[in-house]
């Protein structure tokens, strides 16, 4: 199994990421003779979870504020 690259994963929609996460977690239970497989699966799972959490914790974009009337300039004190 190739390690999933972060840029490739970020291009996927969240429902596809969730499906891959479930698949990788199931594969962790069925580790075969390849000693690197658990390591690669853990990395892929961590990457997917990171991307999913980034979407949840992303700051929400605010609507631009309307400009109000110009405030009078403050007088400078000498």
Buried (B, 14 or more C-beta within 10 A) or exposed (E): EEEBEEEEBEEBEEEEBEEBBEEBEEBBEEEEEEEEBEEBBEEBBEBBEEBBEEEEEEEEEEEEEEEEEEEEEEEEEE
